[in-house]
């Protein structure tokens, strides 16, 4: 499995940095965001280092499907029982902060507000 020794999320996968885990299996890890934007806010990442969604190809199809397939159940279990958002920030313009593919699951009991701020 490919890892980046300097990547923050690879360090979390390796257990070098603690996280509050939501779910883990051989391919993916879900954990709470350290700066939550809503009552429910966790990340799902592939354990293998993938820089961003822009770098994905057909070889990533299974892990991407697994991430999305687990999203609904995990969101519901964490308290997003009336809906949630799935956000994948990609690249500089997409405001990606950590360059390891990660999917934000954001929700909770209250409406989240507009999807994007108006300019």
SVG drawing of the C-alpha trace seen along z (x, -y; Angstrom):
<svg xmlns="http://www.w3.org/2000/svg" viewBox="-35 -39 43 44">
<polyline fill="none" stroke="black" stroke-width="0.4" points="0.0,0.0 1.4,-3.4 1.9,-6.0 3.5,-9.4 5.7,-9.6 5.0,-13.4 1.2,-13.2 -0.9,-14.1 -3.6,-11.6 -1.1,-8.8 0.2,-9.4 -3.3,-9.0 -3.7,-5.7 -0.4,-4.5 -1.5,-5.4 1.3,-8.0 -1.3,-10.7 -4.5,-9.9 -8.0,-10.3 -11.5,-9.7 -12.4,-6.8 -15.9,-6.4 -15.2,-3.3 -12.2,-1.4 -11.6,1.6 -8.7,2.8 -9.3,0.1 -10.8,-3.0 -10.8,-5.0 -13.5,-7.4 -12.7,-9.8 -14.1,-13.0 -12.9,-16.3 -10.8,-18.2 -12.5,-21.5 -16.1,-20.4 -18.3,-22.7 -21.5,-21.1 -22.7,-18.8 -21.9,-15.8 -18.6,-16.2 -16.3,-13.4 -13.9,-12.4 -13.6,-9.2 -10.3,-8.5 -8.7,-5.7 -5.9,-4.1 -3.7,-4.2 -2.2,-7.6 -4.1,-9.3 -3.3,-13.0 -6.7,-14.2 -9.8,-13.2 -8.2,-14.7 -5.6,-11.9 -8.1,-9.1 -8.7,-6.7 -10.3,-3.4 -7.9,-1.7 -9.6,-3.7 -13.1,-2.8 -13.5,-0.2 -12.3,-2.4 -14.3,-5.4 -17.4,-3.2 -16.7,-1.8 -16.4,-5.4 -19.7,-6.4 -21.4,-3.1 -20.5,-3.6 -21.4,-7.3 -25.1,-7.0 -25.0,-4.5 -22.1,-6.2 -23.8,-9.7 -27.0,-8.2 -25.1,-6.5 -23.4,-9.8 -26.7,-11.7 -27.4,-13.0 -30.8,-11.4 -32.4,-14.0 -29.8,-14.4 -26.1,-15.3 -23.6,-16.6 -20.8,-14.8 -17.9,-17.2 -14.7,-16.5 -12.5,-19.5 -10.0,-19.1 -6.9,-21.1 -6.1,-24.7 -9.2,-26.3 -11.4,-23.6 -9.8,-24.6 -8.2,-21.2 -6.1,-21.7 -4.7,-18.2 -3.4,-16.6 -4.7,-13.1 -8.1,-12.4 -10.7,-12.8 -14.5,-13.0 -16.3,-15.3 -19.6,-14.0 -21.4,-17.0 -24.8,-17.1 -26.8,-17.2 -30.2,-18.2 -30.3,-21.7 -30.2,-22.8 -26.7,-23.5 -27.3,-26.7 -26.4,-27.5 -24.1,-25.1 -21.8,-27.9 -21.6,-31.5 -22.7,-34.1 -20.1,-36.4"/>
</svg>
